[in-house]
């Protein structure tokens, strides 16, 4: 796939399919490198604070490597790491800032959704009487879930590339990187929500098998038993493997999206390159 970002006319955004396809191409072309980095990142998660900062920095490192491939300026892991490592704590700040913001927003949306759903439930209960309790309850749950889902994906779409400017651009700190993401995405929120949805669907089978299925078995087992401990360990290992496999895809997707957003906003004469056929072997 090749998409020209430097055409003389108005620069058109990449379609949802093109963004996801480009991310998949990058992932496949550099599978070993990205997976090695993702595995190291997930091992660092086990170390509080400093390990979390390393995880966040390696996430940015993968996006920087992917971005370099997209603009015909590939870097070695060592070269890219020399840019990312001095900003270690800034990456941690970005992660905490976005994470805490989304948590506060989730709580707010849950309250708003619950109140709105409760009012609708009371109204329907008054109209339909006792026979409408099930209908009102079901509708209340759907409304609350819908408000939370749409609201969270809207805000997440605004911060989806929050760590990429920090990984790629010069003279920028963590707070400015988050603000940069908010500015770049302001005219593309609904398209980004579509990209996030498609990306989730693409990774869902893998996440379901490695993360969700082992957890489902735990429901039927008694906590404290030997079999419960074994299944729980399998669940944890599966979750880590799933995280390792999925992380490079999302970081590559963020790099593609960041390039697309900058190209349209700032007129960068950049081009997504066609990976050589041997990269897929």
WOQUIKA-V17536 format. One record per pair of residues at least 12 apart in sequence whose ideal C-beta (glycine too) atoms are under 10 Angstrom apart, sorted by the first residue. I is the first residue (numbers start at 1). J is the second residue. D is the distance in whole Angstrom. If there is no record, write none. Layout:
i j d
I J D
I J D
//
This chain:
i j d
1 14 10
1 17 10
1 18 7
1 21 6
1 22 6
1 24 10
1 25 7
1 272 6
1 273 9
1 274 7
1 275 9
2 22 10
2 271 7
2 272 6
2 273 7
2 274 5
2 275 10
3 15 9
3 18 6
3 19 10
3 21 10
3 22 8
3 70 10
3 256 9
3 259 10
3 260 8
3 263 9
3 270 9
3 271 7
3 272 5
3 273 10
3 274 10
4 263 9
4 269 9
4 270 9
4 271 6
4 272 8
5 70 9
5 71 9
5 259 7
5 260 7
5 262 9
5 263 4
5 264 8
5 267 9
5 268 6
5 269 7
5 270 4
5 271 6
5 272 7
6 263 8
6 267 8
6 268 7
6 269 3
6 270 6
6 271 6
7 263 10
7 269 9
7 271 10
8 269 10
10 264 9
10 267 10
11 260 9
11 263 6
11 264 5
11 265 9
11 266 10
11 267 7
11 268 9
11 269 10
11 270 10
12 260 10
12 263 10
12 264 8
13 187 9
13 188 7
13 191 6
13 192 10
13 257 10
13 260 6
13 261 8
13 263 9
13 264 6
14 191 9
14 195 9
14 256 7
14 257 8
14 259 9
14 260 5
14 261 10
14 263 9
14 264 9
14 272 8
15 191 9
15 194 9
15 195 9
15 260 10
16 191 7
16 192 9
16 193 10
16 194 5
16 195 5
16 196 10
16 197 8
16 198 6
16 199 9
17 194 10
17 195 9
17 198 7
18 195 10
18 256 8
18 260 9
18 272 8
19 191 9
19 192 9
19 194 9
19 195 5
19 198 8
19 199 9
19 253 7
19 254 10
19 256 5
19 257 6
19 259 10
19 260 7
19 272 10
20 194 10
20 195 7
20 198 5
20 199 6
20 201 9
20 202 6
20 249 9
20 252 10
20 253 7
20 256 8
20 257 10
21 198 10
21 202 10
21 256 9
21 272 10
22 66 9
22 69 10
22 70 8
22 252 8
22 253 8
22 255 9
22 256 4
22 257 9
22 259 9
22 260 9
22 272 6
22 273 10
22 275 10
23 66 8
23 195 9
23 199 7
23 202 9
23 248 9
23 249 6
23 250 8
23 251 9
23 252 4
23 253 4
23 254 8
23 255 8
23 256 5
23 257 8
24 199 10
24 202 8
24 249 7
24 252 8
24 253 9
24 256 10
25 69 9
25 252 8
25 256 9
25 272 9
25 273 10
25 274 9
25 275 5
25 279 8
25 280 8
26 62 10
26 65 9
26 66 5
26 67 10
26 69 6
26 70 8
26 248 8
26 249 9
26 251 9
26 252 4
26 253 9
26 255 7
26 256 7
26 272 9
26 275 8
26 279 10
27 62 10
27 66 9
27 245 10
27 246 10
27 248 5
27 249 5
27 250 10
27 251 9
27 252 5
27 253 9
28 249 10
28 252 10
28 275 8
28 279 7
28 280 6
29 66 10
29 69 7
29 252 9
29 275 5
29 276 8
29 278 10
29 279 4
29 280 7
30 62 9
30 65 7
30 66 8
30 69 7
30 74 9
30 248 8
30 252 8
30 275 9
30 279 8
31 245 10
31 248 8
31 279 9
31 280 10
33 62 9
33 65 7
33 76 10
33 77 6
33 248 9
34 61 10
34 62 6
34 65 8
34 66 8
34 77 10
34 244 10
34 245 10
34 247 8
34 248 4
34 249 9
34 251 8
34 252 7
35 62 10
35 244 6
35 245 7
35 247 9
35 248 6
36 77 9
36 244 9
36 248 10
37 58 5
37 59 9
37 61 6
37 62 6
37 65 8
37 77 7
37 80 10
37 81 9
37 244 9
37 247 9
37 248 7
37 251 9
38 55 10
38 58 8
38 59 9
38 62 7
38 243 7
38 244 5
38 245 8
38 246 8
38 247 4
38 248 5
38 249 10
38 250 10
38 251 8
39 58 10
39 240 9
39 241 9
39 243 9
39 244 5
39 245 10
39 247 9
40 54 8
40 55 9
40 58 6
40 61 10
40 244 9
41 54 7
41 55 5
41 56 8
41 57 8
41 58 4
41 59 6
41 61 9
41 62 8
41 243 9
41 244 8
41 247 7
41 248 10
41 251 10
42 55 7
42 58 9
42 239 9
42 240 5
42 241 9
42 242 10
42 243 5
42 244 5
42 247 8
43 55 9
43 240 9
43 244 9
44 56 9
44 57 9
44 58 7
45 240 8
45 243 8
46 240 9
49 89 10
49 92 8
50 88 8
50 89 9
50 92 9
52 91 9
52 92 6
52 95 7
52 96 9
53 87 10
53 88 5
53 89 6
53 90 9
53 91 6
53 92 4
53 93 9
53 95 8
53 96 10
54 85 9
54 88 7
54 91 9
54 92 9
55 91 9
55 92 9
55 95 8
55 243 10
55 247 9
56 84 10
56 87 10
56 88 8
56 89 9
56 90 9
56 91 4
56 92 5
56 93 9
56 94 7
56 95 4
56 96 9
56 163 7
56 166 9
56 174 10
57 81 9
57 84 5
57 85 7
57 86 10
57 87 7
57 88 5
57 89 9
57 90 9
57 91 4
57 92 8
57 94 10
57 95 10
57 163 9
57 166 9
57 167 8
58 81 9
58 84 8
58 85 10
58 91 9
58 247 9
58 251 9
59 84 10
59 91 7
59 94 10
59 95 8
59 163 6
59 164 10
59 167 8
59 247 7
59 248 9
59 250 9
59 251 6
59 254 9
60 80 9
60 83 9
60 84 6
60 87 8
60 88 10
60 90 9
60 91 5
60 94 8
60 95 10
60 162 10
60 163 5
60 164 7
60 165 9
60 166 6
60 167 4
60 168 8
60 177 9
60 251 8
60 254 9
60 255 10
61 75 10
61 77 7
61 80 6
61 81 6
61 83 9
61 84 5
61 85 9
61 91 9
61 163 10
61 167 7
61 251 8
62 77 10
62 80 9
62 84 10
62 167 9
62 247 7
62 248 6
62 249 10
62 250 9
62 251 4
62 252 7
62 254 9
62 255 8
63 80 10
63 84 10
63 161 8
63 163 7
63 164 5
63 165 10
63 166 9
63 167 5
63 168 7
63 248 10
63 250 9
63 251 5
63 252 7
63 253 9
63 254 5
63 255 5
63 256 10
63 257 10
63 258 7
64 77 10
64 79 10
64 80 5
64 81 9
64 83 7
64 84 6
64 163 10
64 164 8
64 166 9
64 167 4
64 168 6
64 251 9
64 255 8
65 77 7
65 79 10
65 80 5
65 81 9
65 84 10
65 167 9
65 248 10
65 251 9
65 252 9
65 255 8
66 164 9
66 167 10
66 168 10
66 248 8
66 251 7
66 252 4
66 253 9
66 254 8
66 255 4
66 256 7
66 258 9
66 259 9
67 80 9
67 164 7
67 167 8
67 168 5
67 251 10
67 252 9
67 254 9
67 255 4
67 256 8
67 258 7
67 259 6
67 262 10
67 270 10
68 80 7
68 168 9
68 255 9
69 252 9
69 255 8
69 272 9
69 273 7
69 275 8
69 279 10
70 252 9
70 255 6
70 256 7
70 258 9
70 259 5
70 260 10
70 270 7
70 271 8
70 272 6
70 273 7
71 168 9
71 255 10
71 259 7
71 263 10
71 268 8
71 269 10
71 270 5
71 271 8
71 272 9
71 273 9
72 270 8
72 271 8
72 272 10
72 273 6
74 273 10
80 167 8
80 168 10
83 166 10
83 167 8
83 168 9
83 170 9
84 163 10
84 166 8
84 167 6
84 168 10
87 163 10
87 166 6
87 167 8
87 172 9
87 173 8
87 174 8
87 177 9
89 173 10
89 174 8
90 163 9
90 166 6
90 167 10
90 172 9
90 173 6
90 174 4
90 175 9
90 176 9
90 177 7
91 162 10
91 163 6
91 166 6
91 167 8
91 174 7
91 177 9
92 174 8
93 163 10
93 166 9
93 173 8
93 174 4
93 175 7
93 177 9
93 178 8
94 159 9
94 162 5
94 163 5
94 164 10
94 165 9
94 166 6
94 167 10
94 173 9
94 174 5
94 175 8
94 176 10
94 177 6
94 178 6
94 181 9
95 162 8
95 163 7
95 174 9
95 178 10
96 174 9
97 159 9
97 162 8
97 174 7
97 175 7
97 177 9
97 178 6
98 155 9
98 156 8
98 158 10
98 159 5
98 160 9
98 162 5
98 163 8
98 174 10
98 178 7
98 181 9
99 159 10
101 155 7
101 156 10
101 158 10
101 159 7
101 162 10
101 178 9
102 151 10
102 152 7
102 155 6
102 156 6
102 159 8
104 155 10
105 148 9
105 151 7
105 152 7
105 154 9
105 155 5
105 156 9
106 148 7
106 151 8
106 152 6
106 155 9
107 148 10
108 148 10
108 151 8
109 144 9
109 147 6
109 148 5
109 149 9
109 150 9
109 151 4
109 152 7
109 154 10
109 155 9
110 144 7
110 145 10
110 147 8
110 148 6
110 151 9
110 152 10
111 144 10
112 144 9
112 147 6
112 148 9
112 151 8
113 140 9
113 141 10
113 143 6
113 144 4
113 145 8
113 146 8
113 147 4
113 148 6
113 149 10
113 150 10
113 151 8
114 140 8
114 143 9
114 144 6
114 147 9
114 148 10
115 144 9
116 140 9
116 143 6
116 144 8
116 147 7
117 136 9
117 137 9
117 139 7
117 140 4
117 141 7
117 142 8
117 143 4
117 144 5
117 145 9
117 146 9
117 147 8
118 136 9
118 140 7
118 143 10
118 144 9
119 140 9
119 143 10
120 136 7
120 139 6
120 140 6
120 143 6
121 133 8
121 135 9
121 136 4
121 137 7
121 138 10
121 139 7
121 140 5
121 141 10
121 143 9
122 136 8
122 140 10
123 136 8
124 136 4
124 137 9
124 139 7
124 140 9
125 137 9
150 193 8
153 189 9
153 190 10
153 192 9
153 193 5
153 194 10
153 196 6
153 197 8
153 200 9
154 189 6
154 190 9
154 192 9
154 193 7
155 182 10
155 189 9
156 189 10
156 192 9
156 193 8
156 196 7
157 181 10
157 185 6
157 188 8
157 189 5
157 190 8
157 191 9
157 192 4
157 193 5
157 194 9
157 195 8
157 196 6
157 257 10
158 178 9
158 181 7
158 182 5
158 183 9
158 184 9
158 185 5
158 186 7
158 188 10
158 189 7
158 192 8
159 177 10
159 178 6
159 179 10
159 181 5
159 182 7
159 185 8
160 181 7
160 184 10
160 185 7
160 189 10
160 192 6
160 193 10
160 195 8
160 196 7
160 199 10
160 250 9
160 253 9
160 254 6
160 257 7
160 258 9
160 261 10
161 177 9
161 178 10
161 180 8
161 181 5
161 182 10
161 184 7
161 185 7
161 192 9
161 253 10
161 254 5
161 255 8
161 256 10
161 257 6
161 258 4
161 259 10
161 260 10
161 261 7
161 262 9
162 174 9
162 177 6
162 178 5
162 179 9
162 180 8
162 181 4
162 182 8
162 185 10
162 254 9
163 177 7
163 178 9
163 181 8
163 251 9
163 254 8
163 258 10
164 177 8
164 180 9
164 181 7
164 184 9
164 251 9
164 254 5
164 255 6
164 257 8
164 258 4
164 259 9
164 261 10
164 262 10
165 177 4
165 178 9
165 179 9
165 180 4
165 181 7
165 183 10
165 184 8
165 258 7
165 262 9
166 178 9
166 180 8
166 181 10
167 251 9
167 254 9
167 255 9
167 258 9
168 255 8
168 258 7
168 259 9
168 262 9
169 258 10
169 262 9
180 258 9
180 261 10
180 262 10
181 254 9
181 258 8
181 261 9
183 261 9
183 265 8
184 257 9
184 258 7
184 260 10
184 261 4
184 262 7
184 264 9
184 265 6
184 266 9
185 257 9
185 258 10
185 261 6
185 265 10
186 261 10
186 265 9
187 261 9
187 264 8
187 265 8
188 257 9
188 260 8
188 261 6
188 264 8
188 265 9
191 257 9
191 260 9
191 261 10
192 257 7
192 260 10
192 261 9
195 253 7
195 254 10
195 256 9
195 257 7
195 260 10
196 250 9
196 253 9
196 257 10
198 253 10
199 246 9
199 249 7
199 250 7
199 253 6
199 254 10
199 257 10
200 246 10
200 250 10
202 246 9
202 249 7
202 253 9
203 242 9
203 245 8
203 246 5
203 247 10
203 249 6
203 250 8
203 253 10
204 246 10
206 241 9
206 242 6
206 245 6
206 246 6
206 249 9
207 238 10
207 239 9
207 242 5
207 243 9
207 245 9
207 246 6
208 242 9
209 238 8
209 241 10
209 242 8
210 234 10
210 235 9
210 237 9
210 238 4
210 239 7
210 240 9
210 241 6
210 242 4
210 243 9
210 244 10
210 245 8
210 246 9
211 235 8
211 238 6
211 239 5
211 240 10
211 241 9
211 242 5
211 243 8
211 246 9
212 235 9
212 238 9
212 239 9
212 242 9
213 234 10
213 235 9
213 238 8
214 231 6
214 232 8
214 233 9
214 234 5
214 235 4
214 236 8
214 237 9
214 238 5
214 239 8
214 242 10
215 231 9
215 232 9
215 234 10
215 235 5
215 236 10
215 238 9
215 239 8
216 231 10
216 235 9
217 231 5
217 232 9
217 234 8
217 235 8
218 231 6
218 232 6
218 234 10
218 235 6
256 272 7
259 271 10
259 272 8
260 272 9
//
